């Protein structure tokens, strides 16, 4: 490769990069021109890297179709980048650690920016994806602490794992209709992200996807049939959740530690609330258990100190260990006829649980510590018989089902 040295008279520095040419004009702008693909630089440094302390801008010319692996990684004085319409591929780690880069626009021709493309670009404030992008790779913007807004192109159908993890300034994300998947840890720690409008085409939200984020409310569309474990764990500002209609479970620890959560509207198809699902949701007071529910996992509502009462309808067979431990505000509980298992300490510490309505065959006795302290604090256990009743639920719709007691109860 031929290098033209700067003679001190303003002559350009440059050479070849595979079929492409590169020059540094006036010591500040790196220009890449020609036609074709740039080589990868995963094992060797690109020739322009030695001048990184003076390069403040990168201009890629029309005809360039691919930027190689780690091509501009660590160019920590680059504040601006312009990319051509001819570009089809931005490979892995291409702009990683470009800590002065402030904004980026991805051309329409780039279908899938590579993994860790803009990772740790700590000055990056905005990113706009072209309409040809279908997938945003893993770790793409991880650690971009100044990133405020992201516009995903109209063809993006999935966002990879860890993609925006730790983007603490991110407050505006535009999701397009047609997107189906959000990767694990994708928005973890995005503490400025208070609101998102999820597309009606979303199918899955992977584990920890919004954990520790700043969300204040979330409506998960009915199209979604997978919400993985810990998806919203420790979202300390989350107040309300609407869950999708067809999903059959609430995942392990999914809302654990959401201390501001007050209202949770079930979709109505849930048969299982898994371990720790709402553990530590100390403000939860409006949470209507669905009629479809069959099992309640260990620690599922532990330390939900604002829950006023609990009604376990006729499908509920099992209540896990410590499921409602320390639900101090609970005053009443109603057990349907199918409840056969109540785990260790399920109601331990529910010191206000004075009235228990029992349609089960457990033989609950006021003051007894068996069956997970279900009637330990009760002044009376009232035997009841199931019957069919109509009611209006939190979703505003009329329902009817077998009730173990004549008064309609809100959990």
Buried (B, 14 or more C-beta within 10 A) or exposed (E): EEEEEEEEEEEBBBBBBBBBBBBBBEEEBBBBBBEEBBBBBEEEEBBBBEBBEEBBBBBBBEBBBBBBBBBBBBBBBBBBBBBBEBBBBBBBBBBBBBBBBBBBEBBBBBBBBBBBBBBBBBBBBBBBBBBBBBBBBBBBBBBBBBBBBBBBBBBBBBBBBBBBBBBBBBBBBBBBEBBBBBBBBBBBBBBBBBEBEBBEBBBBBBBBBBBBBBBBBBBBBBBBBBBBBBBBBBBBBBBBBBBBBEBEBBBBBBBBBBBBBBBBBBBBBBEBBBBBBBBBBBBBBBBBBBBBBBBBBBBBBBBBBBBBBBBBBBBBBBBBBBBBBBBBBBBBBBBBBBBEBBBBBBBBBBBBBBBBBBBBEBEBBBEBEEBBBBBBBBEEBBEBEBEEBEBEBBBEEEBEBBBBBEEEBBB
